[in-house]
């Protein structure tokens, strides 16, 4: 018995040693060019682009991924300061990171490729004057429909609540996106805060419960391609990728105006590799490199010169390059007070129980 | 001379004990006790507008735990864990019996069959199930080839699929303690039972099962408890629409970013676990056979 305890303790300490060994990311470990720790969305950055950067600069890049802004925030806060150099937050999360003083202002002298970014994407409301962030890619919470399998016509978020779609939907595993979509379906704002309206939204959300069989933010296209789901509200580029695999899948931008997002590059305040971080951001803003990324992950792109390089196969594809009218009608997620978010959280728990 | 005294000192138990167990004890203090205390303290805190933990006493998290929705999720988790455990016993017992009573060269192979899945990460194996059970997966292709069904059957994203995944993940934890218990079973007792005229079924219920009850107990504990805390099976195979306590806790620490509430939920899970282990001891379970 005692021996067993000892064996257990020794193995525990070995595990502990292994774990702490993994946690300690130090800069300048390999080679004299140093390291760069990227923390990006899943399915958002091709390995080939990272390899190219490593080859060109000699910097060792470590990529970690996340599948929601909130996960990212929790992870960054729980890691030691400076564990990640570059983050990839969406619009509202940039504002939150700035408000918490977690970011370092960008040195634009080192970012000449910023000139390739479209004027409409510069100076966003979440970061006036682009002090801390440069835009990367974005898109909409678009509707994907497999027209071979769905008989009803789907034009809006409200149509996704149709009982005919029972057990057929995949939606993002993202409470702001799904609750926002429900609010829009009954004519309210994506960022609704009024408790009475939220109660109505909560009731409406219960209608969605029967229809949704899968909550997935990592790779929602997979369930559409495999045929396990026939429709859903997923990232627009994921629809584009599903369309390439299954021709009967179509993209629909909801009449109510879609949920929109725009992801950015930012550098953490405690980043030990600030220069490398800037090199990375400048590298991905290069139109050729950005085009490489778009080939693999065809999202809405803030880099106008990269779009030009992509040609019509990108710019004429509705799922890859959302139409301007849809964008104009759409809305972004905004930061809400924590007591309102508590209500959102409760609604989400009800939906998923 | 001086050397001799120091040798003498080493014969006392304190120094060797300190040297061998000391570091481990420190590690345990740092990695188990301290985090647990932190979790307990955090469960009485709240968060500010940026989700940062505010260290000021409040019991609000514990009042939240008794909301109808949470109670429903606890009930659901207990039910899923219970059904999983029952299926594990029903499937695991005959299998463990087969391995333990097997005298042929197949014994080792059968035993290995239980161990081999551990060589692959369980997350990957669960994704494997998703590919296998999907509309265009092998199972549906096979069923359609045999014309048993005309259209793909929706196996995925149901509570039953979650249970299947759980059973798959935890069956080794049931088989191994059962195997140990059955292995110890004295076969002369079985002979005596049949000599005295007991039919096989009676021998099973009055001799074999009572004598291997400790294995069943420890297997149940080792399946039921981790089952309550698992979250990825219900996410991947259940589609994320049948939450368990584990999902609730995971969400508080990740997307909902409410660590104090997550901590309070964890404390509840720990209490439930302690309660079950106590129950196990009360029923005569042996802590050693839990392998801890």
Boltz contact constraints between the chains, C-beta under 6 A:
constraints:
  - contact:
      token1: [A, 1]
      token2: [B, 288]
      max_distance: 6.0
  - contact:
      token1: [A, 9]
      token2: [B, 24]
      max_distance: 6.0
  - contact:
      token1: [A, 13]
      token2: [B, 24]
      max_distance: 6.0
  - contact:
      token1: [A, 13]
      token2: [B, 27]
      max_distance: 6.0
  - contact:
      token1: [A, 16]
      token2: [B, 27]
      max_distance: 6.0
  - contact:
      token1: [A, 16]
      token2: [B, 31]
      max_distance: 6.0
  - contact:
      token1: [A, 68]
      token2: [B, 255]
      max_distance: 6.0
  - contact:
      token1: [A, 70]
      token2: [B, 255]
      max_distance: 6.0
  - contact:
      token1: [A, 70]
      token2: [B, 257]
      max_distance: 6.0
  - contact:
      token1: [A, 71]
      token2: [B, 254]
      max_distance: 6.0
  - contact:
      token1: [A, 71]
      token2: [B, 255]
      max_distance: 6.0
  - contact:
      token1: [A, 74]
      token2: [B, 254]
      max_distance: 6.0
  - contact:
      token1: [A, 74]
      token2: [B, 257]
      max_distance: 6.0
  - contact:
      token1: [A, 100]
      token2: [B, 50]
      max_distance: 6.0
  - contact:
      token1: [A, 173]
      token2: [B, 240]
      max_distance: 6.0
  - contact:
      token1: [A, 213]
      token2: [B, 157]
      max_distance: 6.0
  - contact:
      token1: [A, 213]
      token2: [B, 239]
      max_distance: 6.0
  - contact:
      token1: [A, 214]
      token2: [B, 157]
      max_distance: 6.0
  - contact:
      token1: [A, 214]
      token2: [B, 239]
      max_distance: 6.0
  - contact:
      token1: [A, 215]
      token2: [B, 240]
      max_distance: 6.0
  - contact:
      token1: [A, 226]
      token2: [B, 134]
      max_distance: 6.0
  - contact:
      token1: [A, 226]
      token2: [B, 135]
      max_distance: 6.0
  - contact:
      token1: [A, 226]
      token2: [B, 136]
      max_distance: 6.0
  - contact:
      token1: [A, 227]
      token2: [B, 135]
      max_distance: 6.0
  - contact:
      token1: [A, 227]
      token2: [B, 136]
      max_distance: 6.0
  - contact:
      token1: [A, 228]
      token2: [B, 134]
      max_distance: 6.0
  - contact:
      token1: [A, 228]
      token2: [B, 135]
      max_distance: 6.0
  - contact:
      token1: [A, 228]
      token2: [B, 156]
      max_distance: 6.0
  - contact:
      token1: [A, 338]
      token2: [B, 49]
      max_distance: 6.0
  - contact:
      token1: [A, 345]
      token2: [B, 256]
      max_distance: 6.0
  - contact:
      token1: [A, 349]
      token2: [B, 69]
      max_distance: 6.0
  - contact:
      token1: [A, 350]
      token2: [B, 69]
      max_distance: 6.0
  - contact:
      token1: [A, 352]
      token2: [B, 241]
      max_distance: 6.0
  - contact:
      token1: [A, 352]
      token2: [B, 243]
      max_distance: 6.0
  - contact:
      token1: [A, 353]
      token2: [B, 69]
      max_distance: 6.0
  - contact:
      token1: [A, 353]
      token2: [B, 72]
      max_distance: 6.0
  - contact:
      token1: [A, 353]
      token2: [B, 73]
      max_distance: 6.0
  - contact:
      token1: [A, 353]
      token2: [B, 243]
      max_distance: 6.0
